[in-house]
Amino acid sequence: MRFLRQILESFRFAWQALRSNLLRTTLSLLGVTIGIFAIIAVFTLVDSLERNIKTSLSFIGDKVIYVEKWPWTFGSEYQWWKYFQRPEASMTEYKFLHDRLETAQAVVAIDFKGRVTVKNGNNSMSSLIQGTTFEYNDISDVPIEQGRYFTQQEIDVARNVAIIGADVAGNLFPSQDPVGKTFKLNGLNFTVIGTQERKGESILNVGGNPDIKCLIPLGAFAKMFHSINPSISIAIKGYDDDPGLTELEGEIRGLMRTRRGLRPTQDDNFAINRPEAIAQAISGIFVVLTLAGWVIGGFSILIGGFGIANIMFVSVKERTNIIGIQKSLGAKNYFILFQFLFEAILLSLVGGLAGIALVYALSFMQLGTLELQLTTGNIVLGLGVSSIIGIVSGIIPAFSAARLDPVIAIRAK
């Protein structure tokens, strides 16, 4: 109990010392403030970017492999001339994989057509049209707000029905319930059977922004936009018990090579794409940003740490006489040590809190489609780094104060 009381007393001494020298305290914590601000701001930016990208990727599916003509390869050595000669994925290949794949939950054929005008009376807008087969909602996130999803019969007979995005619903049917109403698409009437929840803008609208999208049966899509042998993407959903989807990828490769009659010595003439490839390509940018934040913040914190250490040595010098009196009255070495160590930690923590407060204020800024969010983890990181800097900066001055001889300290001027 006595030990705890002395610890609290040390804390009180430290707080009074900081309050009595406000200008010096403020100048000392500026370096830590700038450093913590730089590090936590970068971490917040990276976390927000990752969250935004993951949200975007959720609309093209989790544990999904896409079989297409073009690979999702990022870099300077993209051999487009080689990929250009490949055949497009076809409906016959979709049916072949759909019937034979044993390690897949769902197999879907997808096709897109952008900038297509959709109309309802005098209301019109440019929309992204996506044709798909029945199991699309098993592959991708299709949050229905009103109405329902397709039935198997609607897909099989290529009925003119559509699930429309929030922007399409708002533009074509303002202040109305769109479900059951019709609109014009490429000169044909389509009936709205459902509307999707609003997603909002994001950095990566992979697969197209659902808010401006019209989902229709692939058969209806093909009748409008293709004459013979449409080009498609084949999306295949794997099982959770297939780590890395290695079994599924191997089975897809084997079936596709068999279907296209490739000899063992021939390279694949199709691409097996994964949404993770996009995230991996961007992860390099995140690494650079994080490193830059640590470097910039590290220099600022280092300068702030030296500043705190310097101020602590000055404080020890100014209060040497008081230290001597405290020791002569029975104060233990740890009481003196904690007194100065707490002062250094408090100084650093106040600087860290100021840096975190600046990041919090920054999170209210509008950065286009990016929403900054200061997480609890980043707050804890900032306070943890501040505490460590305070301990490292204050430990030597605190030890020097604790080891002072009381007789010599009292005589000090």
C-alpha positions, 0 to 999 in steps of 0.5 A: 500500500505504501509502495502504491502511495509513493508511486501516485505521489511520484506521478503527482510530482511529475504532473506538477513539474510539467504544468509549471513549465508549460512553454518548455513542455509544449516545445518538447512534445512537438517532435513526438506529436509530429512523429506520431501524427506521421506514423498513425496518419499513414497507418490510418490511410493504409487501413482505410485503403485496404478496407475500401479495396476489400469491400470492392473485391467482395462484389467479385467473390471470395474463394473464386477463380475466373477462367478468361482469355486475358490474365490479371497480370500487373507489371511492365512485361505484359505479353499482350501479343501472346494473350491476344491469340488465345481463344475466348472462353465460351458457353460450351466451355462453361457448360463443360466445366459446370457439368464436370467440376467436382471441387466447385460449389458453383460455376457461373458464366458472366458477360458485360456491356458498358455505357448502355442507355436505359429508359423509362419515359423521359428518364434515362441514364447510362448503365452497365449491363451484366448478363449472368447465369443462375448461380451468380449470387453464390459467387458474388454479393447481391444484396437485394433491397426490394423484390427478389433474385432470379428464378432458374426458369427465368434464366433458362428461358432468357426472360426479359427481367432485371435486378437494377442498382440503386442509381438506376432505380433512382433515375428511372423510377424517382419516388416510386417502387420499381419492382414490377415496373418495366423499362427500355433496354436496347429497345426491349422492355425489361421488368424489374424483379429486384433492386440492390442495396446502395454500395456507394463509390469505391476506389476499385469498382472491380466488376463495375459499380453495382449502383449503376448496374442492371443484372439480366439473364445471360441468354437475354444478354446474348440475344441483344449484344451477340450474334454468334459465340459470345465471349464470356468470363467463367467464375468458379466458387471453391469450397472452404476446405480447399486451402488456396483453392489448389485442388480446384485450380488443378481440376480447372486446368486439367479440364480446360486443357482437355477441352481445348486439346492441348498437348503436354508440351503446350502452354495454357491458352487460357488464364486462371485469375483470382481477385487476390491478384489485385490486392497483391499488386496493390500491397506493394504500394501499401508496404512503401507507404507504411515504410515511408510513414515509419521513416518520416515519423521515426526521424521526428520521434527521434528528434522528439526523444532527444528533446525530451531527454534534454529537458529531463536532464535540465529538470534534474539539474534544476531540482537537484536541491529538492531531490537532496531534501526528499532523500534526506527525508527518507525518499527511496531511490525508486521514488525519485526514479519514478518521479522523473520517469513518469514525467518523461512518459507523461510528456511523450504521451501528451505529444502522442495524444496530440498527434492522434487527435490531429489524425482524428481531425484529418479523418473528417476530411472528404477524400473522394471515395475514400473514407478515413477511419481511425481504428482502436488498434492505431490509437493503441499503437500510437500510445504504445510508441509514445510510452516507449519513447518516454521510457527510453528518453527518461530512463537515463536522466531518472537513473542519474537523479535517483543515484544522487548523494543527498548531502551533495544534492542539498548543497547544489546551487 
